[in-house]
């Protein structure tokens, strides 16, 4: 297995682990429903796989 394949597999696993919570929180925000400070913090940090 190439190093890039190993990294891609790890990223895919991380994305799968965060997807459900992230989608649910983003749907609440889109519907103008409040989310907790802890959920906002999660979206800005652990749930943000881009930064």
N, C-alpha and C positions, 0 to 999 in steps of 0.2 A: 504494500500500500504506500502510495506517495505521501509526502508530508502534507501537500495541499488537500488530498483526499481525506486525510485524517482530520484536518482543520474544518473542512466542509461538513464532515459527519458530525463533528462536535457542535458547530453552529446550528445545523439542522436540529439536533437534539435540544439545544437551548431554545431555539425558536418554538419547537413543539411544546416545551414546558411552559412557556410564557404566553402563548397565543390565546388560549381561552380567557384568561384573566384580562389580558390587554384588550381583546375584542369587546368583552362585556363592559369594561370601564369606558372605552371609547364610545360605545353605543349610548351609555348613560349620559356622557358629556354632550353628545350630538343631540340627544333628546332634551337638553337643558336641565337634566337632573343633577343634583349635587353628588359629589363623591367625597369621601373622607380625606383628611390631610394625609393619612398614611397611604391611601391609594394614589393621591397626587404625587407623593414622594416616590412611590414605587414606579409610577409611569415615567417620572423624570430620571430615575436612576436604574434600578434593576430591570425594569420593563423596557428601557430604551436600549436596544441592541446596536444602535447606529453610532452613538458617541463613544 
